[in-house]
Amino acid sequence: MRTEQEIFDELEVIAAQEGFWEVIAFFCWKDTFIHFSGEKLDAEAFAQAFDRTHLSRTELSTLIGLACKSGFSDKQLSLDELKERAEHVWRLLDELHHSFYPPLDFAALSEKFGSKDGDDIPNFGEFMRELASNRDKNHFMREAIFYGGDGVFKHQYRDLAKRRYALDEDWVEANKGFKIAQAVDVISAIEQIQLEKANQLGSLAKSWPLPYHLPMFMFTISEVVTRSGLGEEVVEAVIAALSAKPEEGMKCFKSVDDFNHKNAFPIIKIDENTFVSFQAYSLWEALYESPFFWFNEDKAYKSIASKHRGAFTENFTAERLALVFGKENVLTNIDIFDGKGKAGEIDVLVTFGRFAIVVQAKSKKLTIEARKGNSQQLEGDFKKAIQDAYDQADLCSQLLQKEGYIFKDEFGKEVNIQSDFKTIFPVCIVSDHFPALAAQARHFLKYKTTNVIKHPYVMDVFLMDMITEMLPSPLWVIDYLNKRSDYGDSILSNHELVILSTYIKQNLYFEEDPTLVMLDDDISTDLELAMLARRDGHDGPKTPEGFLTFPRKSHVGRIIDDIEFSADYCLQKLGLHLLSMSGNSIDLLNKAISKMITQFKKESSAP
């Protein structure tokens, strides 16, 4: 088994060969576009994005970075050459993935847990936990960070970038020459240009793969100006902020963990008017992430931008929760005082009946050293971003249950908050997409629960955006938080979108009370299609068929509709009980109610 570095070095040698840019273009055409025929994009067509033969976005970014180290090449390959090189690259990347982990003695572990001659393992959940603990934590987190998938939809980067930098708009325009909304228009134009070229080349081609793939990822300033309707100066300013020459900044890219300059500058400058951009997703991500680094270079503005970033995280979270629970039930910047002074502070507090959500927000980022698997740095970053937030949320959750404390808002005005909560959900939220956040929380977070304080929920603003968009009322959000909390660390998935999608499609219910549940990424397909329908006007259902839809037209569904916004604890308990019932139980209850109604009508009409 070769080392990771040996495989990376071979990839770099191959990437220096003429024609490699066409290999990358082929993979990006194959693995980043949805290929379907007909007029409607459905879940079946969308599911191809999760084909296990597809390269991940991080793998593609690695290939792009390696190709840029040797400069641009537009050489066209024959179909035989393309096939041979692509297969070689795919095998190397597969080998690279396996090299992330040291070999393990599966046979010995299986025997330890009662498996004989390869038979089923009696306690598979405990076996998996032991397997995870036997793997070096550094290797595990590196693999999760690099291959963990994207827990953000690209339209969220687009929409939230405008919100995130609203307070920084003057600085961006003065120092970069454009507004964030204009950058959104430019990136949208680039994406549309590439999509049109892909469709044109695909319709004209008589073979698969196409004779030449690279042209669909190339564009000019004039094309973007025409498509966006913006002035040439603005378009040039946006592209300048997100572009660099191929070799620029790439000398330090010597392993998969090193900083890849092409992630920060995903537009590759070929000449003054010609550019290449391989992944539209990377463009949107860079728009959301890059201003952080722009601001940091301005010492006078750095601290101001930091305050704005923190304000965005809190304000956005509060606004999204208020859409569900109502503004009157969502408080921000609550200080808690005892007789001696301030005892705690809550960034966002939701109180609804006997339930409370305590949110602590952070805007820390994961450093390059942490992404490399440096355990000390990784745990240090996690502590600053998550553990400190949780400790604060836990303290405040305890104080909420005690008498004698005074609560004041950011203006110093005293607010009345009850102390007899039945359930409190501590939530830690970050403003950036934290790679492998769920895995990090599972491995690093130190927490405790009580009869009232539930298992902590660690998330980013993108997941908060999704939960409050897809779940229609306080009852449904509380039900989801309850069930997600009850499973705690027992659900394994690359990111939380998969778990939310599972709830929406089939409820978070698994037979036989398993100790460990593993969920695959393709479960989130229907959720992504629903979000596209809601945010981009995609022709499709805005709510996937499943748990959110099936009881609506029944007697039980109408009862839930009547009480889902109620703050009455007894009605909330009834609603949560109904949402915890299985489909068969709900059918039996509906039939029983129908019989009672029929009997009532019969008796009422009797003389």
Disulfide bonds with the S-S distance in Angstrom:
none
